[in-house]
Amino acid sequence: MVYQSFLIKYAEIGTKGKNRYLFEDALIKQMKNALKKVEGRFTASKEAGRIYLQAESEYDYDEVIDALKRVFGIAWICPMLQIEEKDFENLKKVVVDYIGEVYPDKHFTFKVDSRRADKNYPVHSEDMNRQLGEVILDAYPETSVDVHNPDVLLKVEVRKVVNIYSQMIPGPGGMPVGTNGKAMLLLSGGIDSPVAGYMIAKRGVKIDAVYFHAPPYTSDRAKQKVIDLAKLVARYSGPIPLHIVNFTDIQLYIYDQCPHEELTIIMRRYMMKIAEEISKKTGCLALITGESIGQVASQTVQSLAATNEVCTMPVFRPLIGFDKQEIVDISEKIGTFETSIQPYEDCCTIFVAKHPVIKPNLNMIRRSEMNLAEKIDEMVQTAIETAEVVWCD
Protein backbone atom coordinates (compact mmCIF):
# COMPACT_ATOMS: atom_id res chain seq x y z
CA MET A 1 0.00 0.00 0.00
CA VAL A 2 1.20 3.51 -0.83
CA TYR A 3 0.46 5.62 2.22
CA GLN A 4 -0.35 9.29 1.72
CA SER A 5 -0.91 10.00 5.41
CA PHE A 6 0.92 9.41 8.67
CA LEU A 7 -0.34 9.81 12.19
CA ILE A 8 2.45 11.12 14.43
CA LYS A 9 1.94 10.24 18.08
CA TYR A 10 3.76 11.95 20.91
CA ALA A 11 3.99 10.89 24.55
CA GLU A 12 5.62 13.34 26.95
CA ILE A 13 4.27 16.38 25.14
CA GLY A 14 0.80 15.18 26.12
CA THR A 15 1.58 15.89 29.78
CA LYS A 16 1.96 19.61 29.09
CA GLY A 17 -0.78 22.03 30.02
CA LYS A 18 -1.87 25.24 28.36
CA ASN A 19 1.47 25.63 26.58
CA ARG A 20 1.28 22.23 24.90
CA TYR A 21 0.69 23.89 21.55
CA LEU A 22 4.21 25.36 21.72
CA PHE A 23 5.69 21.88 21.93
CA GLU A 24 3.41 20.61 19.16
CA ASP A 25 4.46 23.50 16.91
CA ALA A 26 8.13 22.81 17.69
CA LEU A 27 7.64 19.15 16.81
CA ILE A 28 6.04 20.04 13.48
CA LYS A 29 8.93 22.42 12.75
CA GLN A 30 11.48 19.67 13.46
CA MET A 31 9.56 17.22 11.28
CA LYS A 32 9.62 19.67 8.38
CA ASN A 33 13.35 20.26 8.87
CA ALA A 34 14.03 16.52 8.86
CA LEU A 35 12.00 16.01 5.68
CA LYS A 36 13.83 18.75 3.75
CA LYS A 37 16.47 16.16 2.86
CA VAL A 38 13.85 13.71 1.60
CA GLU A 39 12.56 13.91 -1.95
CA GLY A 40 8.91 14.90 -2.05
CA ARG A 41 6.51 17.52 -0.71
CA PHE A 42 4.83 17.18 2.67
CA THR A 43 2.43 19.17 4.83
CA ALA A 44 1.87 18.79 8.56
CA SER A 45 -1.16 19.72 10.62
CA LYS A 46 -2.54 19.11 14.09
CA GLU A 47 -5.94 18.33 15.53
CA ALA A 48 -6.89 17.73 19.17
CA GLY A 49 -3.82 15.82 20.32
CA ARG A 50 -3.06 14.44 16.89
CA ILE A 51 -0.37 15.47 14.41
CA TYR A 52 -0.82 14.46 10.78
CA LEU A 53 1.74 14.32 8.00
CA GLN A 54 0.45 14.32 4.43
CA ALA A 55 2.45 13.45 1.33
CA GLU A 56 1.62 15.86 -1.48
CA SER A 57 3.76 14.10 -4.09
CA GLU A 58 5.58 10.86 -4.72
CA TYR A 59 8.15 9.99 -2.07
CA ASP A 60 10.40 7.20 -0.81
CA TYR A 61 8.63 5.52 2.11
CA ASP A 62 11.79 4.15 3.75
CA GLU A 63 13.53 7.54 3.58
CA VAL A 64 10.56 9.26 5.23
CA ILE A 65 10.41 6.71 8.04
CA ASP A 66 14.19 6.96 8.62
CA ALA A 67 13.97 10.76 8.77
CA LEU A 68 11.05 10.73 11.22
CA LYS A 69 12.82 8.18 13.43
CA ARG A 70 15.41 10.87 14.15
CA VAL A 71 12.93 13.56 15.23
CA PHE A 72 12.88 13.89 19.01
CA GLY A 73 9.38 14.20 20.40
CA ILE A 74 7.87 11.48 18.19
CA ALA A 75 6.75 8.41 20.13
CA TRP A 76 5.13 6.48 17.26
CA ILE A 77 4.90 6.81 13.48
CA CYS A 78 1.69 5.31 12.12
CA PRO A 79 1.30 4.91 8.34
CA MET A 80 -2.37 5.56 7.87
CA LEU A 81 -5.23 5.26 5.43
CA GLN A 82 -7.37 8.38 5.73
CA ILE A 83 -10.81 8.57 4.10
CA GLU A 84 -13.32 11.41 4.00
CA GLU A 85 -16.35 9.20 3.23
CA LYS A 86 -17.73 8.26 6.66
CA ASP A 87 -20.64 6.05 5.56
CA PHE A 88 -20.34 2.89 7.68
CA GLU A 89 -21.08 0.43 4.87
CA ASN A 90 -18.34 2.05 2.83
CA LEU A 91 -16.04 1.90 5.86
CA LYS A 92 -16.54 -1.88 6.06
CA LYS A 93 -15.39 -2.28 2.47
CA VAL A 94 -12.38 -0.02 3.01
CA VAL A 95 -11.32 -1.97 6.12
CA VAL A 96 -11.53 -5.30 4.28
CA ASP A 97 -9.49 -3.91 1.39
CA TYR A 98 -6.94 -2.44 3.84
CA ILE A 99 -6.38 -5.79 5.55
CA GLY A 100 -6.18 -7.53 2.20
CA GLU A 101 -3.49 -5.20 0.89
CA VAL A 102 -1.37 -4.68 4.01
CA TYR A 103 -1.27 -8.34 5.13
CA PRO A 104 -0.70 -10.80 2.26
CA ASP A 105 -0.48 -13.69 4.76
CA LYS A 106 -3.85 -13.83 6.53
CA HIS A 107 -2.84 -16.33 9.19
CA PHE A 108 -2.91 -13.92 12.12
CA THR A 109 -5.02 -12.94 15.09
CA PHE A 110 -6.50 -9.47 15.28
CA LYS A 111 -8.51 -7.03 17.33
CA VAL A 112 -10.45 -3.99 16.16
CA ASP A 113 -10.13 -0.94 18.39
CA SER A 114 -12.51 1.83 17.29
CA ARG A 115 -12.74 5.33 18.65
CA ARG A 116 -15.70 7.58 17.92
CA ALA A 117 -14.28 11.07 18.49
CA ASP A 118 -17.13 12.44 16.35
CA LYS A 119 -20.03 11.85 18.75
CA ASN A 120 -22.54 12.52 15.98
CA TYR A 121 -21.44 9.36 14.19
CA PRO A 122 -24.41 6.96 14.30
CA VAL A 123 -22.47 3.77 15.06
CA HIS A 124 -21.06 3.46 18.57
CA SER A 125 -17.51 2.23 19.20
CA GLU A 126 -18.47 -1.21 20.52
CA ASP A 127 -20.79 -1.82 17.56
CA MET A 128 -18.04 -0.72 15.19
CA ASN A 129 -15.59 -3.16 16.78
CA ARG A 130 -18.05 -6.05 16.48
CA GLN A 131 -19.24 -5.36 12.93
CA LEU A 132 -15.82 -4.57 11.50
CA GLY A 133 -14.44 -7.71 13.14
CA GLU A 134 -17.24 -9.74 11.54
CA VAL A 135 -16.58 -8.47 8.01
CA ILE A 136 -12.85 -9.19 8.38
CA LEU A 137 -13.58 -12.76 9.56
CA ASP A 138 -16.05 -13.29 6.70
CA ALA A 139 -13.60 -11.99 4.10
CA TYR A 140 -10.56 -13.81 5.50
CA PRO A 141 -11.54 -17.02 7.33
CA GLU A 142 -7.86 -17.74 8.05
CA THR A 143 -7.84 -14.92 10.60
CA SER A 144 -9.13 -15.16 14.16
CA VAL A 145 -9.94 -12.74 16.93
CA ASP A 146 -7.74 -12.34 20.02
CA VAL A 147 -8.76 -9.42 22.21
CA HIS A 148 -5.90 -9.88 24.70
CA ASN A 149 -2.74 -10.33 22.62
CA PRO A 150 -3.52 -9.91 18.92
CA ASP A 151 -0.92 -10.07 16.16
CA VAL A 152 -2.66 -7.12 14.48
CA LEU A 153 -4.36 -4.29 16.34
CA LEU A 154 -6.52 -2.43 13.84
CA LYS A 155 -7.23 1.15 14.91
CA VAL A 156 -10.23 2.98 13.46
CA GLU A 157 -10.70 6.60 14.52
CA VAL A 158 -13.78 8.53 13.41
CA ARG A 159 -12.95 12.23 13.50
CA LYS A 160 -13.49 14.87 10.82
CA VAL A 161 -12.30 12.08 8.57
CA VAL A 162 -11.72 8.38 9.32
CA ASN A 163 -8.21 7.22 10.24
CA ILE A 164 -7.37 3.57 9.69
CA TYR A 165 -4.00 2.15 10.77
CA SER A 166 -2.46 -0.94 12.33
CA GLN A 167 1.29 -0.33 12.17
CA MET A 168 3.07 1.62 14.88
CA ILE A 169 6.75 2.31 14.21
CA PRO A 170 8.71 3.47 17.30
CA GLY A 171 10.09 7.00 17.22
CA PRO A 172 12.98 8.27 19.36
CA GLY A 173 10.80 9.81 22.08
CA GLY A 174 12.03 12.76 24.10
CA MET A 175 11.18 16.41 23.50
CA PRO A 176 11.40 18.50 20.31
CA VAL A 177 14.79 20.16 19.90
CA GLY A 178 14.64 23.86 20.73
CA THR A 179 12.06 23.64 23.49
CA ASN A 180 14.58 23.59 26.36
CA GLY A 181 17.26 26.15 25.59
CA LYS A 182 20.76 25.67 24.20
CA ALA A 183 23.93 24.07 25.58
CA MET A 184 27.56 23.67 24.52
CA LEU A 185 28.88 20.13 23.94
CA LEU A 186 32.59 19.50 24.49
CA LEU A 187 33.03 17.18 21.52
CA SER A 188 36.09 14.98 21.15
CA GLY A 189 36.82 12.17 18.73
CA GLY A 190 35.87 9.49 21.25
CA ILE A 191 32.81 7.34 21.78
CA ASP A 192 31.32 9.17 24.77
CA SER A 193 30.81 12.83 23.88
CA PRO A 194 28.67 12.28 20.73
CA VAL A 195 26.38 10.04 22.82
CA ALA A 196 26.19 12.74 25.51
CA GLY A 197 25.17 15.31 22.88
CA TYR A 198 22.51 12.97 21.51
CA MET A 199 21.05 12.36 24.97
CA ILE A 200 20.83 16.04 25.90
CA ALA A 201 19.35 16.92 22.49
CA LYS A 202 16.70 14.27 23.20
CA ARG A 203 15.54 16.42 26.10
CA GLY A 204 14.78 19.29 23.71
CA VAL A 205 18.09 21.15 24.09
CA LYS A 206 19.65 22.74 21.01
CA ILE A 207 23.31 21.83 20.66
CA ASP A 208 26.40 23.89 19.89
CA ALA A 209 29.78 22.15 20.09
CA VAL A 210 33.42 22.97 20.76
CA TYR A 211 36.44 20.87 19.76
CA PHE A 212 40.00 21.43 20.97
CA HIS A 213 42.49 20.87 18.16
CA ALA A 214 46.26 20.65 18.71
CA PRO A 215 48.14 20.80 15.42
CA PRO A 216 50.65 19.42 14.52
CA TYR A 217 50.19 16.90 17.34
CA THR A 218 46.71 16.11 16.12
CA SER A 219 46.14 15.74 12.38
CA ASP A 220 43.60 17.18 9.98
CA ARG A 221 42.12 13.69 9.88
CA ALA A 222 41.42 13.93 13.61
CA LYS A 223 39.71 17.26 13.01
CA GLN A 224 37.65 15.84 10.13
CA LYS A 225 36.67 12.89 12.32
CA VAL A 226 35.15 15.28 14.86
CA ILE A 227 33.36 17.21 12.11
CA ASP A 228 31.95 13.90 10.85
CA LEU A 229 30.78 13.02 14.37
CA ALA A 230 29.08 16.41 14.71
CA LYS A 231 27.24 15.77 11.43
CA LEU A 232 26.06 12.38 12.69
CA VAL A 233 24.72 13.91 15.92
CA ALA A 234 23.14 16.71 13.86
CA ARG A 235 20.89 14.16 12.14
CA TYR A 236 19.04 14.09 15.48
CA SER A 237 19.76 17.51 16.97
CA GLY A 238 19.55 19.67 13.86
CA PRO A 239 22.46 21.80 12.57
CA ILE A 240 25.40 22.16 14.98
CA PRO A 241 27.86 25.07 14.87
CA LEU A 242 31.20 23.44 15.75
CA HIS A 243 33.75 25.82 17.29
CA ILE A 244 37.26 24.49 16.58
CA VAL A 245 39.73 25.92 19.08
CA ASN A 246 43.50 25.78 18.49
CA PHE A 247 44.72 24.49 21.85
CA THR A 248 48.35 23.72 21.01
CA ASP A 249 50.05 26.74 22.59
CA ILE A 250 48.01 26.41 25.79
CA GLN A 251 48.80 22.71 26.10
CA LEU A 252 52.52 23.23 25.53
CA TYR A 253 52.57 26.05 28.07
CA ILE A 254 50.83 23.89 30.68
CA TYR A 255 53.22 21.05 29.82
CA ASP A 256 56.24 23.28 30.44
CA GLN A 257 54.99 25.02 33.60
CA CYS A 258 52.96 22.45 35.57
CA PRO A 259 53.62 19.04 37.18
CA HIS A 260 53.06 16.36 34.57
CA GLU A 261 50.84 14.23 36.78
CA GLU A 262 48.43 17.21 36.91
CA LEU A 263 48.45 17.90 33.16
CA THR A 264 45.14 16.25 32.36
CA ILE A 265 43.22 18.03 35.13
CA ILE A 266 44.71 21.46 34.41
CA MET A 267 44.18 21.16 30.65
CA ARG A 268 40.64 20.00 31.27
CA ARG A 269 40.01 23.01 33.52
CA TYR A 270 41.13 25.39 30.77
CA MET A 271 39.01 23.59 28.20
CA MET A 272 35.99 24.14 30.44
CA LYS A 273 36.89 27.82 30.89
CA ILE A 274 37.20 28.36 27.14
CA ALA A 275 34.00 26.41 26.40
CA GLU A 276 32.15 28.52 28.95
CA GLU A 277 33.39 31.79 27.46
CA ILE A 278 32.29 30.70 23.97
CA SER A 279 28.97 29.59 25.46
CA LYS A 280 28.34 33.03 26.92
CA LYS A 281 28.88 34.61 23.51
CA THR A 282 26.57 32.17 21.71
CA GLY A 283 23.68 32.12 24.18
CA CYS A 284 24.30 28.66 25.60
CA LEU A 285 23.11 28.10 29.16
CA ALA A 286 25.08 24.98 30.11
CA LEU A 287 28.00 22.75 29.16
CA ILE A 288 27.71 19.07 28.15
CA THR A 289 30.44 16.46 28.60
CA GLY A 290 30.65 12.72 28.04
CA GLU A 291 32.21 11.96 31.41
CA SER A 292 31.39 8.78 33.33
CA ILE A 293 32.52 8.26 36.92
CA GLY A 294 35.78 6.34 37.16
CA GLN A 295 36.17 5.64 33.45
CA VAL A 296 39.57 7.36 33.27
CA ALA A 297 41.79 9.33 35.69
CA SER A 298 40.16 12.65 34.83
CA GLN A 299 36.72 11.24 35.65
CA THR A 300 37.08 10.22 39.27
CA VAL A 301 34.80 12.10 41.64
CA GLN A 302 37.78 14.11 42.88
CA SER A 303 38.85 14.97 39.32
CA LEU A 304 35.33 15.97 38.32
CA ALA A 305 35.11 18.21 41.37
CA ALA A 306 38.41 19.87 40.42
CA THR A 307 37.20 20.40 36.85
CA ASN A 308 33.81 21.70 37.92
CA GLU A 309 35.36 24.32 40.18
CA VAL A 310 36.18 26.61 37.25
CA CYS A 311 32.63 26.57 35.85
CA THR A 312 29.85 28.99 36.66
CA MET A 313 27.42 27.33 34.23
CA PRO A 314 25.70 24.01 34.94
CA VAL A 315 27.59 21.02 33.52
CA PHE A 316 25.35 18.27 32.14
CA ARG A 317 26.89 14.77 32.28
CA PRO A 318 24.18 12.43 30.97
CA LEU A 319 26.55 9.41 30.94
CA ILE A 320 27.74 9.86 34.52
CA GLY A 321 26.39 6.51 35.78
CA PHE A 322 26.79 4.47 32.57
CA ASP A 323 29.35 1.74 32.04
CA LYS A 324 31.28 1.61 28.78
CA GLN A 325 29.18 -1.07 27.14
CA GLU A 326 25.99 0.89 27.72
CA ILE A 327 27.58 3.90 26.03
CA VAL A 328 28.83 1.77 23.13
CA ASP A 329 25.34 0.33 22.64
CA ILE A 330 23.86 3.81 22.23
CA SER A 331 26.68 4.92 19.92
CA GLU A 332 25.98 1.93 17.69
CA LYS A 333 22.26 2.71 17.70
CA ILE A 334 22.77 6.33 16.61
CA GLY A 335 25.50 5.50 14.09
CA THR A 336 28.52 7.24 15.66
CA PHE A 337 30.48 4.19 16.86
CA GLU A 338 32.34 3.33 13.64
CA THR A 339 33.49 6.93 13.23
CA SER A 340 34.48 7.26 16.90
CA ILE A 341 36.84 4.27 16.76
CA GLN A 342 38.81 5.56 13.78
CA PRO A 343 42.48 5.71 14.90
CA TYR A 344 42.97 9.49 14.86
CA GLU A 345 43.87 10.74 18.34
CA ASP A 346 42.66 14.00 19.86
CA CYS A 347 44.61 16.43 22.00
CA CYS A 348 43.63 14.79 25.29
CA THR A 349 45.20 11.44 24.37
CA ILE A 350 48.34 13.00 22.88
CA PHE A 351 49.27 14.92 26.04
CA VAL A 352 48.17 12.41 28.67
CA ALA A 353 50.63 11.87 31.52
CA LYS A 354 52.12 8.45 32.19
CA HIS A 355 50.93 8.54 35.80
CA PRO A 356 48.09 11.06 36.08
CA VAL A 357 46.82 12.00 39.50
CA ILE A 358 43.46 10.33 40.19
CA LYS A 359 42.62 12.17 43.42
CA PRO A 360 43.75 15.73 42.75
CA ASN A 361 44.04 18.16 45.63
CA LEU A 362 42.28 21.34 44.57
CA ASN A 363 44.66 23.60 46.51
CA MET A 364 47.66 21.99 44.81
CA ILE A 365 46.02 22.39 41.40
CA ARG A 366 45.45 26.08 42.06
CA ARG A 367 49.06 26.54 43.16
CA SER A 368 50.30 24.82 40.02
CA GLU A 369 48.13 27.08 37.88
CA MET A 370 49.83 30.12 39.40
CA ASN A 371 52.85 29.15 37.26
CA LEU A 372 50.73 30.05 34.23
CA ALA A 373 49.79 33.53 35.39
CA GLU A 374 52.21 35.39 33.11
CA LYS A 375 50.69 34.32 29.78
CA ILE A 376 47.63 32.14 30.21
CA ASP A 377 44.89 34.81 30.11
CA GLU A 378 46.22 36.23 26.86
CA MET A 379 46.57 32.75 25.37
CA VAL A 380 43.01 31.83 26.32
CA GLN A 381 41.68 35.03 24.76
CA THR A 382 43.63 34.37 21.54
CA ALA A 383 42.29 30.80 21.38
CA ILE A 384 38.72 32.09 21.71
CA GLU A 385 39.14 34.88 19.15
CA THR A 386 40.78 32.63 16.54
CA ALA A 387 38.31 29.74 16.86
CA GLU A 388 37.03 28.43 13.54
CA VAL A 389 33.29 27.73 13.20
CA VAL A 390 32.11 24.89 10.97
CA TRP A 391 28.39 24.33 10.47
CA CYS A 392 27.55 20.62 10.63
CA ASP A 393 24.19 19.35 9.38
Secondary structure by P-SEA (a helix, b strand, c coil): ccccbbbbbbccccccccaaaaaaaaaaaaaaaaaccccbbbbbbccccbbbbbbcccccaaaaaaaaaacccccbbbbbbbbccccaaaaaaaaaaaaaaacccccbbbbbbbbcccccccccaaaaaaaaaaaaaaacccbbbbcccccbbbbbbbccbbbbbcbbbbccccccccccbbbbbbccccccaaaaaaaaaaabbbbbbbbbbbcccccaaaaaaaaaaaaaaaacccccbbbbbbaaaaaaaaaacccccaaaaaaaaaaaaaaaaaaaaaccccccccccccccccccaaaaaaaacccccccccccccccaaaaaaaaaaacccccccccccccccccccccccccccaaaaaaaaccccccaaaaaaaaaaabbbbbcc
